[in-house]
Amino acid sequence: MIRKARLKDVKDIHRLITHFSKTGQVIPRPLGELYESVREFFVYEVPEKDLIAGACGLHIVWEDLGEIRSLVVSEEYQREGIGAELVRACLEEARELGLSRVFVLTVVPDFFLRLGFRWIEKGKLPHKVWADCIRCPKFPDCDEVALIYSLEVGDRG
């Protein structure tokens, strides 16, 4: 079940992000930052196991631009469409908020390309986007690529 994250989910979100940050798939996020940004996140909950098995955040960057960040799904739940559903939930919220574009910085572009994202040069994104880069263990040798999704009426990337 996909739903908006609650405060009680933050430690599980942190656990997932920390695990996948060790593999270089996402950047680490401090626990305090996750509490501050909990409203940005959707989670995949397995109610019968009382388990948060996935998470994804929609971060607002500017009046017309958002970022998909920290997409994580536990290994045992991967390849079931959960990641795609989490991204779609974020895109739907972005649409409801009135954003026209959503980007992602990722090391797995094929996943996002299948969802309708398209390539964009990193340099075309606003400088504000790079605020997290200083904290990233990959800085300054980033291996992530930028992709963007258009929410304009009639345009799907």
C-alpha angles and dihedrals in degrees: 000000000000117000141147113285121256129206091258088061096058097089090051091048089050091050092052094045092047091051094050094041088064088062093048094245095118135011117256118258123202116239091241092055090052091053089051093049101036090119089064093063138089119194136201107227126195098204097189089058096035086233136143102213100170144020140183132178135212109208118193110226102171141344092287103020135076135173130223105220142172098016105180133163124180112253094244090057099044122115091033097100094257095123091051091049091050091051091047090052089053092047091050091051089048089053091049090050091052099249115154099198138029124190135191133200107212148159090212104059096161091067092055094040088059088056093055102268117138135206120273131175111253089228090065091064118089117267089243087073091070096062091101093048095080090061095045117107088221093060123153095007098060118179095186123112127212123240129175136203122205119219093186114132109272094007121103101176 
